[in-house]
């Protein structure tokens, strides 16, 4: 782990411990900095304020996902699902810290509001990506898929945060595979041998832009 990342992780851990023991409103930046062993100026360089400490992981994840989606993918629907899985995997690596953060957010109204905004930012990122990766896609298909993936992700993540047992990434992967089937964009069949003749059968629910993409990929 990079030194800067280690520093941020240490500050976040110290802040969450203080928030849990004495309350969010009762904890000052000075107390967090002292507990983490950093200066007040270092704290403000790394974070904008107490709220930003709680959501620091999300800021880094959104930046990472933006870069990942910007790389370009043959299967845009699958790329959105892969992005969702990577977010879940991040929090599943340290479930105790994720649970501590979740409990604090539930107790503080301003943090709950910030969480709603953060969830929307993931949804908007996925929506924007699908519209750019699938020219001609119906905006309702893009926003609908983005919202459904985000909702399913949050549902599975809450199973991890509200319980004490591990929830494997495979649980989310199975749920997202079902989302793709229900939405009419199941994963491409990759084991078909090439042939001079292409016979294509698609679900009626599949968006026209996705039908076009799959036909083009088979004919190229």
N, C-alpha and C positions, 0 to 999 in steps of 0.2 A: 504493500500500500504506500502510495506517495506520502511524503511527510506532511504536506498540506492537508491531504485527506485524513491522515491520522489525527492531526490537530483538530479538524472539524468534527470528527467522530468523538474525540475526547470532550469537546465543548458541548456537543449535543447530549452525550451521556450525563455529564455533570448537570446540565440544565434540566433534563428530564427528572433526575433524582431530586433536585431542589423543588421543582414544580410539584412532584408527587408528595414530598414531605411537608412543604410549607405553603403550597398553593401558587398558582401562576401569578396572580396579582400581587402577592406578597413578596415575590422574588425579584430582586433588582439585577440589572446587568452587571453591576459591580460584584455581587455575590456569585453570579455565574462565572465571571472571569476569574475570580479568586479560587473558586472550587476547581476550575479547569487548569489553573496554573498559567493563565495568560494575562496580558495587559488589557485594559479597557479598550485601547486603540486597536489592538489585535482583534478583539471581539468584533468591533464595528467594521473592520476590514473584511472579516469573514462573513458577517451577518449584518443585516440591516436593523435588527431588533429582536425582541424576545419571540415574537411570532415566527420570524424567519428561522429561528433555531429549530422550532418544532417541525417546520416544513422543508428543512434543508435538503433532505433526501429527494423530495419531489422535484426541487429545482434542478438538481443534478440529473435526475432520471429524465425529466422532460428534455433537457439539453441533449442527453445521450440518445433518446428516441428520435429526436429531430434529425440528428446526424445519421442514425441507422436508416430511417425511412428515406432520407435524401440520397442514399446510395443507389436507389433504384432496384426494383424486384420484379421478377417475372410474374409472381402471383401477389398482387397488391392486397387482396383480402387476407391471404396467409401472412403477409408482412405485418399487418395490423394485429393479427392474433399473436404473432411472435413477439411483437413489441409489448403486448399485454402480458404475455408469459414472463418476459424479462423483468417487468415491474414486480410481479408476484414473487418471482425467484429471489429478487433483492430483499424483500421483507421476510421471506421464509428463511433466509440464511441466519437471521438474528431475530427469532420470533419474540423473545422476551423484551427486547427494546421496542419492537413494533407494538407489542401489547401495552407497554408502559405509555408510549406515545398516544395510542388509541384511547386509553382511559383518561388521559389529561385532556385530549381534544373533546371528549364527551362532556367533560365537566365545565368547560369554559365556552360561553356563547360566542365570543369573538373568534375563537379557534374553529368552532363548528362552521361558522360562516366562511372562514378562510378555506376550510376543507371543501365546502360546496363549490367554491370558485376553482379550487385546484382540480377537482374531478372534471369540471367543465373544460378546463384547459386540455386535459387528456383527450376528452371527447372531440374537442375542436381540432386538435392536432391530427387525429385519425380522420376526421371528416375532410379537412383541407387536403390531406395526403391522398385520399381516395379520389377526390375531384381532380387533382393534378395528375395522378397516375392512370386514371381511366377517363380520358377525354370523352365527353358525351354522356357520361354516367348521369342518371337522373339524380338531382340533388337529394331527393327523398330517400333514394337507395343508399347514398353515401352517408347522410346524417343518421339514417335509421340503423345501418350496420355499425357505425361508430358508437352510437348510443347503446346498442344492444351488447356489443363487446365490453364496453365500459361497465355497464350494469352487471353483467355476468361476472366479470373480474371482481368487482366490489363485493358481490354476493359470496364468492368463494373466499376472498380475502377476509371477510368478516368471520367466516367459519374458523379461520386461523386465529384471528385477533380475539374472538370471544371465548375460545376454548383453551384447553391446555395441551392438546395433542397436536402432533405434526399434521399438516395438510400438504401432501405432495403436489408438485407442479402438475403431475399427471391428472389430478382432479380437475384442474382448470383446463388442461388440454382437451380432456374428454368433453367438458362443457362447451368449449369453443368449437370443437368439431361438430357438436350438435347444433350450435348457432349457425355454422356454415351450411349444414344440411337444411335446416329450417328456412334459412334465408335464400336458399337456391344457389349457393356458391360453394359446393363441396370441393375438397382438395382435388387438384388435377390428378388423373391417373397417369403415373410416370412409367408404368411397366408395359405399355402398349408398343408393339413393334411398328415401325414406320411402314406405310403401304402407299401404293399409288392411288388407292381409293379411300376417301375419308367419309365415313358415315357418322353423323353427329346427332345425338339425341340429348336434349337439355330439358330440365324441369321447366314448366310454365312459369314458375316463380322466379327463375333466374333473370337478373337485370339484363337488359339488351346490351349494355356496354360490356358485360362479362361474357355474353355469348360471342360478341364480336372479338373480344380478346382471345378467347379460346380457339375460335375458328382460325384466326390469324396465326396463332402459335402453332397450330397443326399444319397449316398450309405453307408456312415459311420454310 
